[in-house]
Amino acid sequence: MSNNRVEQLESTVAELESTVEGLTDELIEAKERIRVLEAELDAETPTRVPDRRNESEEEERAEADPDEVAEAAEAATDVDGESTGDEAEDSVGDDIIVA
């Protein structure tokens, strides 16, 4: 029986050695693919910071001209002077427009 047990152990060791070799090869290939992908990523995008807009453009967009707000409010009412529902109104009915 001891001869059979030795053969089983030798077979198990051979299988384990084969598994370790296969996993080692896969690990080496994966590391190489990662290295290639990182190199491509570094070459394509030197920075991840988006281009900044001109500050004056942002200021122009941030505030509406009071005349434009009044014109928009007038356009939002129909002929009878009732609201068409296009502007934001609170439940009390005040004509407050939030920009």
C-alpha positions, -999 to +999 in steps of 0.1 A: +000+000+000+028+024+007+039+022-030+004+032-041+003+061-016+037+074-029+024+073-065-007+093-055+015+119-037+038+121-067+009+126-090-006+153-068+027+171-066+030+170-104-005+184-108+003+212-083+035+220-100+017+222-133-009+245-118+017+268-103+035+271-136+003+279-154-007+305-129+028+320-130+026+323-168-008+339-166+004+364-140+034+374-162+011+379-192-014+399-171+014+422-158+026+428-194-009+437-206-013+461-177+020+477-184+010+481-221-024+496-212-009+520-187+016+532-213-012+538-238-032+556-212-003+579-202+004+586-239-032+595-247-042+616-216-013+636-201-038+653-178-073+645-166-081+681-157-108+695-181-102+728-199-114+757-178-139+782-192-132+818-194-144+834-161-161+863-179-182+838-198-193+821-166-203+855-151-224+864-181-242+831-179-247+833-141-269+864-141-298+873-163-305+908-174-335+923-155-351+934-188-348+898-201-365+885-169-394+910-173-398+901-210-398+864-202-425+870-175-446+889-199-443+862-226-454+836-200-488+852-196-516+848-222-539+875-236-562+874-206-533+881-182-534+846-168-503+825-165-496+799-191-478+778-166-443+781-181-427+800-152-421+786-118-447+798-092-451+789-056-484+777-041-494+812-029-495+825-065-467+851-061-449+859-093-415+851-081-390+838-106-360+819-093-330+820-116 
